[in-house]
Amino acid sequence: SACAEMGRWKQALMLLAEATSMNFSTNCVALGAAMRACEKGCQWQRAVSTLNDMMQVKAEPNDIIHSAAVTSCQKSCEWELTLNLFSCMCFVQVSPDKISFSATIGALERIGRANSFLQATLAF
C-alpha cells in the first residue's frame, strides 16, 4: 500500500513478483496495491498486465482491482480499453462501482460518447 500511495509501481510489482516466486499467496489486497501503484505511476499497460496475471492464477476478482485498471487506462486516454475493461467487469461477475463508472464516463467524454454510454447503461 505504501508503494501505491507514492506511485512506486516498479517497487510494488517487484514485491508482488517476489511474493509470488516465494509461493506466498498473493491476495486481492496485494494485487490491488500493485495496480494502484501502476495507476498513480501512469503505467496502464502494467496495470492491465497485472489484471491479466490475476485472472491466470484464478485470484478472486473484485471491484477495487478492476477499478484500478479502468482508472489507469482512463488517465492514459485509452478510452477503448477503458470501455472494454468496464464491460469485462460484468463478464467476471464484478459489479462496477462509482470509481469505474466515473473513469469510464470520463474517458468517453473526451471523445463525445459519454451520453450514449449513460443512455445504454440506464437502459440496461
SULKA-V501370 format. One record per pair of residues at least 24 apart in sequence whose C-alpha atoms are under 10 Angstrom apart, sorted by the first residue. I is the first residue (numbers start at 1). J is the second residue. D is the distance in Angstrom with one decimal. If there is no record, write none. Layout:
BEGIN
i:I j:J d:D
i:I j:J d:D
END
This chain:
BEGIN
i:1 j:29 d:8.5
i:1 j:30 d:7.8
i:1 j:31 d:9.9
i:1 j:32 d:8.5
i:1 j:33 d:5.1
i:1 j:34 d:7.7
i:1 j:36 d:8.3
i:1 j:37 d:8.1
i:2 j:33 d:8.2
i:2 j:34 d:9.8
i:2 j:37 d:8.8
i:3 j:33 d:7.5
i:3 j:34 d:7.6
i:3 j:36 d:8.7
i:3 j:37 d:6.1
i:3 j:38 d:9.5
i:3 j:40 d:9.8
i:4 j:32 d:8.8
i:4 j:33 d:5.5
i:4 j:34 d:6.4
i:4 j:35 d:7.7
i:4 j:36 d:5.3
i:4 j:37 d:3.7
i:4 j:38 d:7.5
i:4 j:39 d:8.3
i:4 j:40 d:7.1
i:4 j:41 d:8.7
i:5 j:33 d:8.6
i:5 j:36 d:7.8
i:5 j:37 d:6.8
i:5 j:40 d:7.8
i:5 j:41 d:10.0
i:6 j:36 d:9.7
i:6 j:37 d:7.2
i:6 j:40 d:7.7
i:6 j:41 d:8.5
i:7 j:33 d:10.0
i:7 j:34 d:9.3
i:7 j:35 d:9.8
i:7 j:36 d:7.6
i:7 j:37 d:4.6
i:7 j:38 d:6.8
i:7 j:39 d:7.6
i:7 j:40 d:4.8
i:7 j:41 d:4.9
i:7 j:42 d:8.6
i:7 j:43 d:9.7
i:8 j:34 d:8.8
i:8 j:36 d:9.5
i:8 j:37 d:5.7
i:8 j:38 d:7.6
i:8 j:39 d:9.9
i:8 j:40 d:8.0
i:8 j:41 d:6.7
i:9 j:33 d:9.3
i:9 j:34 d:6.6
i:9 j:35 d:7.9
i:9 j:36 d:8.1
i:9 j:37 d:4.6
i:9 j:38 d:4.9
i:9 j:39 d:8.2
i:9 j:40 d:7.8
i:9 j:41 d:6.1
i:9 j:42 d:9.0
i:9 j:43 d:7.8
i:9 j:46 d:8.8
i:9 j:47 d:9.3
i:10 j:34 d:8.9
i:10 j:37 d:8.3
i:10 j:38 d:8.1
i:10 j:41 d:9.0
i:10 j:43 d:9.7
i:10 j:46 d:9.7
i:11 j:37 d:8.9
i:12 j:36 d:9.2
i:12 j:37 d:6.7
i:12 j:38 d:8.3
i:13 j:37 d:8.5
i:13 j:38 d:8.5
i:13 j:46 d:8.8
i:13 j:47 d:9.7
i:13 j:50 d:8.6
i:16 j:50 d:9.7
i:25 j:59 d:9.5
i:26 j:54 d:9.1
i:26 j:57 d:9.6
i:26 j:59 d:8.1
i:27 j:54 d:9.3
i:27 j:59 d:7.1
i:27 j:60 d:8.0
i:27 j:61 d:9.8
i:28 j:54 d:8.7
i:28 j:59 d:7.2
i:28 j:60 d:7.0
i:28 j:61 d:7.4
i:28 j:62 d:7.5
i:28 j:64 d:8.5
i:28 j:65 d:7.2
i:29 j:62 d:9.9
i:29 j:64 d:8.9
i:29 j:65 d:8.6
i:30 j:65 d:9.8
i:31 j:59 d:9.2
i:31 j:61 d:9.9
i:31 j:64 d:9.6
i:31 j:65 d:7.1
i:32 j:61 d:9.9
i:32 j:62 d:9.1
i:32 j:63 d:9.6
i:32 j:64 d:6.5
i:32 j:65 d:4.9
i:32 j:66 d:8.5
i:32 j:67 d:9.3
i:32 j:68 d:7.3
i:32 j:69 d:9.3
i:33 j:64 d:9.4
i:33 j:65 d:8.4
i:33 j:68 d:9.1
i:34 j:65 d:9.2
i:34 j:68 d:9.5
i:35 j:64 d:9.3
i:35 j:65 d:6.8
i:35 j:66 d:9.0
i:35 j:67 d:9.4
i:35 j:68 d:6.0
i:35 j:69 d:6.8
i:35 j:72 d:8.4
i:36 j:64 d:9.1
i:36 j:65 d:8.1
i:36 j:67 d:9.2
i:36 j:68 d:5.7
i:36 j:69 d:8.1
i:36 j:71 d:9.1
i:36 j:72 d:8.1
i:37 j:68 d:9.1
i:37 j:72 d:9.7
i:38 j:68 d:8.5
i:38 j:69 d:8.6
i:38 j:72 d:7.3
i:39 j:67 d:10.0
i:39 j:68 d:6.4
i:39 j:69 d:7.1
i:39 j:70 d:9.1
i:39 j:71 d:6.9
i:39 j:72 d:4.4
i:39 j:73 d:8.0
i:39 j:74 d:9.6
i:39 j:75 d:8.0
i:39 j:76 d:9.1
i:40 j:68 d:9.4
i:40 j:71 d:9.5
i:40 j:72 d:7.6
i:40 j:75 d:9.2
i:41 j:72 d:8.8
i:42 j:71 d:9.8
i:42 j:72 d:6.5
i:42 j:73 d:8.4
i:42 j:74 d:9.9
i:42 j:75 d:7.2
i:42 j:76 d:6.6
i:43 j:69 d:9.7
i:43 j:72 d:7.0
i:43 j:73 d:8.4
i:43 j:75 d:9.6
i:43 j:76 d:8.2
i:44 j:68 d:9.3
i:44 j:69 d:7.0
i:44 j:70 d:8.7
i:44 j:71 d:8.6
i:44 j:72 d:5.0
i:44 j:73 d:5.2
i:44 j:74 d:8.6
i:44 j:75 d:8.3
i:44 j:76 d:6.8
i:44 j:77 d:9.7
i:44 j:78 d:8.6
i:44 j:81 d:9.7
i:44 j:82 d:10.0
i:45 j:69 d:9.1
i:45 j:72 d:8.6
i:45 j:73 d:8.0
i:45 j:76 d:9.6
i:46 j:72 d:9.4
i:47 j:71 d:9.6
i:47 j:72 d:6.9
i:47 j:73 d:8.3
i:48 j:72 d:8.5
i:48 j:73 d:8.3
i:48 j:81 d:9.3
i:48 j:85 d:8.8
i:51 j:85 d:9.9
i:55 j:92 d:9.7
i:60 j:92 d:9.7
i:60 j:94 d:9.8
i:61 j:89 d:8.8
i:61 j:92 d:7.5
i:61 j:93 d:8.4
i:61 j:94 d:7.0
i:62 j:89 d:8.7
i:62 j:92 d:9.1
i:62 j:93 d:8.7
i:62 j:94 d:5.8
i:62 j:95 d:8.1
i:62 j:96 d:9.2
i:63 j:89 d:7.9
i:63 j:93 d:9.6
i:63 j:94 d:5.9
i:63 j:95 d:6.4
i:63 j:96 d:6.3
i:63 j:97 d:6.6
i:63 j:98 d:9.8
i:63 j:99 d:9.1
i:63 j:100 d:8.2
i:64 j:94 d:9.6
i:64 j:96 d:9.3
i:64 j:97 d:8.4
i:64 j:99 d:8.8
i:64 j:100 d:8.9
i:65 j:94 d:9.9
i:66 j:94 d:8.2
i:66 j:95 d:9.6
i:66 j:96 d:8.3
i:66 j:97 d:9.5
i:66 j:99 d:9.8
i:66 j:100 d:7.7
i:67 j:96 d:7.6
i:67 j:97 d:7.5
i:67 j:98 d:8.9
i:67 j:99 d:6.2
i:67 j:100 d:4.8
i:67 j:101 d:8.6
i:67 j:102 d:9.7
i:67 j:103 d:8.2
i:67 j:104 d:9.7
i:68 j:99 d:8.5
i:68 j:100 d:7.9
i:68 j:103 d:9.6
i:69 j:100 d:8.8
i:69 j:103 d:10.0
i:70 j:99 d:8.6
i:70 j:100 d:6.0
i:70 j:101 d:9.0
i:70 j:102 d:9.6
i:70 j:103 d:6.6
i:70 j:104 d:7.1
i:70 j:107 d:9.6
i:71 j:99 d:7.5
i:71 j:100 d:6.6
i:71 j:101 d:9.4
i:71 j:102 d:8.6
i:71 j:103 d:5.3
i:71 j:104 d:7.7
i:71 j:106 d:9.4
i:71 j:107 d:9.0
i:72 j:103 d:8.7
i:73 j:103 d:8.6
i:73 j:104 d:9.2
i:73 j:107 d:8.5
i:74 j:100 d:9.5
i:74 j:102 d:9.6
i:74 j:103 d:5.8
i:74 j:104 d:6.8
i:74 j:105 d:9.1
i:74 j:106 d:7.1
i:74 j:107 d:5.2
i:74 j:108 d:8.8
i:74 j:110 d:9.9
i:75 j:103 d:8.0
i:75 j:106 d:8.8
i:75 j:107 d:7.8
i:76 j:107 d:9.1
i:77 j:106 d:9.4
i:77 j:107 d:6.5
i:77 j:108 d:9.3
i:77 j:110 d:8.2
i:77 j:111 d:9.9
i:78 j:107 d:7.4
i:78 j:108 d:9.6
i:79 j:103 d:9.4
i:79 j:104 d:7.6
i:79 j:105 d:9.4
i:79 j:106 d:8.8
i:79 j:107 d:5.0
i:79 j:108 d:6.2
i:79 j:109 d:9.3
i:79 j:110 d:8.3
i:79 j:111 d:8.3
i:80 j:104 d:9.5
i:80 j:107 d:8.5
i:80 j:108 d:8.6
i:81 j:107 d:9.6
i:82 j:106 d:9.7
i:82 j:107 d:7.0
i:82 j:108 d:8.8
i:83 j:107 d:8.1
i:83 j:108 d:8.1
i:83 j:117 d:9.4
END
